[in-house]
């Protein structure tokens, strides 16, 4: 099969970009979308043209770096799959496929289809961790966790931080990402000491990074490659509200009580 591509090309954030048209060579329908781009790049390089720059790593739907908008939808036409898990059999012979980068203020463009998503990492660094001592793995496993809570925490922990939720949202909100990262720790016993501080710190960092507000359109959940539920946003909002009511915990004075 052969398809036509309209690919966004842009040297860097300071130069204007535009769509460029490409005709692919004969493709195997069982190729992944990224393998198709590899083939197109080989063709461009053979013709002494600059290859299309795109981001990728594991190509197994785990790392979240293969973030492309395909025909107007982050990650492509299917639900609950990443770009690297989208195959050319999903498209029709001769179809025109429009390929763009994720577009959001908080995701500045680097080149072509690659954007800088370090803003998500900075949100994670603000509170997506447990600093209290939990001991060795056997010690941590000795803390009983109800199965329904463990399952729910694992559902949230599936988030791969790709940013598709941001790209799909009309406000470029990162609420689904932040809610998943907050919830998977806040649900567990080990995460309780920092539960409210974590919610407040990560939401505040999200706002500082320039992400938009959530208006609950559900577009984030619809494009999430791991199917993260909107319910986690409600859980995070409750914890954030409690953090505002409780205020920051007081720090212990040097030398302890006395």
Helices and strands as residue ranges (DSSP letters): E 4-9, E 18-23, H 33-46, E 69-70, E 73-74, G 83-85, G 88-90, E 96-100, E 109-111, E 114-115, H 118-127, H 137-141, H 147-157, H 164-168, H 175-186, G 189-194, H 195-208, H 219-223, H 231-246
